[in-house]
Amino acid sequence: MANALKFIYAIISFLSMFLVTKEVDGAFAGWIKCKVDGDCPNIFTYSYYKCINELCEIFLREKPEKPFM
């Protein structure tokens, strides 16, 4: 009886991983719709977003060679 309950618990835990993963699928800004570049978020230092095909896409800036100080 205890083995059957452990097996059922394991199956439920295993299947719940797929349900959670399905809800989190996708990139952060890849699904943000936009009309102009200003509609996209601007929250990172070394990356920026541009509006391409009415979706925000991320691009990386080059890091500075030496520190600011």
C-alpha positions in Angstrom: 0.0 0.0 0.0 2.8 2.4 0.9 4.6 1.7 -2.4 1.4 2.5 -4.4 1.0 5.8 -2.6 4.7 6.7 -3.3 4.2 5.8 -7.0 1.1 8.0 -7.3 2.9 10.8 -5.5 5.9 10.5 -7.9 3.5 10.5 -11.0 1.7 13.6 -9.8 5.0 15.4 -9.1 6.4 14.4 -12.4 3.3 15.6 -14.4 3.1 18.9 -12.4 6.6 19.9 -13.8 5.2 19.9 -17.3 2.2 22.0 -16.3 4.4 24.6 -14.6 6.9 24.6 -17.5 4.1 25.2 -20.0 2.9 28.3 -18.1 6.4 29.8 -18.0 7.3 29.2 -21.6 8.7 32.1 -23.7 11.1 34.9 -23.4 10.5 38.0 -21.2 10.2 40.7 -23.9 9.8 38.4 -27.0 6.0 38.5 -26.5 5.6 42.3 -25.8 3.8 43.9 -28.7 4.9 47.3 -29.8 4.5 49.9 -32.5 7.6 52.0 -31.9 10.9 51.4 -30.0 9.6 53.4 -27.1 7.0 50.8 -26.3 9.7 48.3 -25.4 11.2 48.1 -21.9 14.5 49.7 -21.1 15.7 48.1 -17.9 19.2 46.6 -18.6 22.6 48.3 -18.9 24.3 46.3 -21.6 21.2 45.4 -23.6 18.3 47.2 -25.3 15.1 46.4 -27.0 14.0 47.4 -30.5 10.5 47.0 -32.1 10.9 44.6 -35.0 7.8 43.2 -36.7 5.6 44.6 -33.9 7.5 42.6 -31.3 10.2 43.7 -28.9 13.6 42.0 -29.6 16.7 42.2 -27.4 20.1 43.4 -28.6 23.4 43.5 -26.7 25.5 46.6 -26.5 29.3 46.3 -26.4 30.8 46.5 -23.0 33.2 49.4 -22.4 36.9 48.5 -22.5 37.8 50.3 -19.3 35.8 51.1 -16.2 34.2 54.5 -15.9 36.3 55.5 -12.8 
